[in-house]
Amino acid sequence: MDLEAHYYSPGLSFYNFPYAFGLLFATGLYAIYKQRGQAFVEDYKKLLASTGEASAASLAKRFGIDIRTRKFWDESLAIIGKRIDRFCET
């Protein structure tokens, strides 16, 4: 596998999922930070310290985040969409 194909390979869905999920999950957390501001920072640090203790959905729920809703993912994708728009403008 060459370097360009590292992030996404159409023939390897099992390989793509963790990267895509991680990007969208992290971006969704950033969207929550933008909404909650500094008040989210302590929860974010605790969430990171708790990784591996539960599923992503269960862990996020401890901090009032429901990743099983479309809203969470839509807000994540909206940030990526803005980045794409900004890229296209340059």
C-alpha positions as CSV (number, residue, x, y, z in Angstrom):
1,M,0.0,0.0,0.0
2,D,1.5,3.3,-1.0
3,L,1.5,6.4,1.2
4,E,-1.4,8.2,-0.7
5,A,-3.7,5.2,-0.1
6,H,-2.9,5.0,3.6
7,Y,-5.9,6.9,4.8
8,Y,-8.5,5.4,2.5
9,S,-8.5,2.3,0.3
10,P,-11.7,1.4,-1.5
11,G,-11.0,-2.3,-1.3
12,L,-10.4,-2.4,2.5
13,S,-13.5,-1.2,4.3
14,F,-12.2,-2.8,7.6
15,Y,-9.2,-0.6,7.3
16,N,-11.0,2.6,6.4
17,F,-13.6,2.6,9.2
18,P,-11.3,3.4,12.2
19,Y,-9.8,6.3,10.4
20,A,-13.1,7.7,9.2
21,F,-14.8,7.1,12.6
22,G,-11.9,8.7,14.5
23,L,-11.9,11.8,12.2
24,L,-15.7,12.3,12.5
25,F,-15.8,11.6,16.2
26,A,-12.9,14.0,17.0
27,T,-14.5,16.6,14.7
28,G,-17.8,16.1,16.4
29,L,-16.1,16.7,19.8
30,Y,-14.7,19.9,18.3
31,A,-18.2,21.0,17.3
32,I,-19.3,20.5,20.9
33,Y,-16.3,22.5,22.2
34,K,-17.3,25.3,19.8
35,Q,-20.8,25.2,21.4
36,R,-19.8,24.8,25.1
37,G,-16.5,26.7,25.0
38,Q,-14.0,26.4,27.8
39,A,-16.6,24.6,30.0
40,F,-16.1,21.5,27.7
41,V,-12.3,21.3,28.2
42,E,-12.4,19.4,31.6
43,D,-15.0,16.9,30.2
44,Y,-12.9,16.5,27.1
45,K,-9.8,15.7,29.2
46,K,-11.7,13.2,31.3
47,L,-13.2,11.6,28.1
48,L,-9.7,11.2,26.7
49,A,-8.4,9.7,29.9
50,S,-11.3,7.2,29.9
51,T,-10.8,5.9,26.4
52,G,-10.7,2.1,26.4
53,E,-13.0,1.8,29.4
54,A,-16.2,1.5,27.3
55,S,-17.6,1.7,23.8
56,A,-17.5,5.1,22.2
57,A,-21.2,5.6,22.6
58,S,-21.2,4.7,26.3
59,L,-18.1,6.8,27.0
60,A,-19.5,9.8,25.2
61,K,-22.8,9.5,27.0
62,R,-21.0,9.9,30.4
63,F,-20.3,13.4,29.2
64,G,-23.7,14.3,27.9
65,I,-22.8,13.5,24.3
66,D,-25.1,11.2,22.3
67,I,-23.2,9.9,19.2
68,R,-26.1,7.7,18.3
69,T,-28.0,10.8,17.0
70,R,-27.7,12.1,13.5
71,K,-27.2,15.6,15.0
72,F,-23.8,14.7,16.4
73,W,-22.6,13.5,13.0
74,D,-24.2,16.3,11.0
75,E,-22.4,18.8,13.2
76,S,-19.1,17.0,12.6
77,L,-19.7,16.9,8.8
78,A,-20.7,20.6,8.8
79,I,-17.2,21.5,10.1
80,I,-15.6,19.3,7.4
81,G,-17.9,20.9,4.8
82,K,-16.7,24.4,5.8
83,R,-13.1,23.2,5.5
84,I,-13.8,21.9,2.0
85,D,-15.5,25.2,1.0
86,R,-12.5,27.1,2.3
87,F,-10.2,24.9,0.3
88,C,-12.2,25.3,-2.9
89,E,-12.1,29.1,-2.5
90,T,-8.3,29.2,-2.6
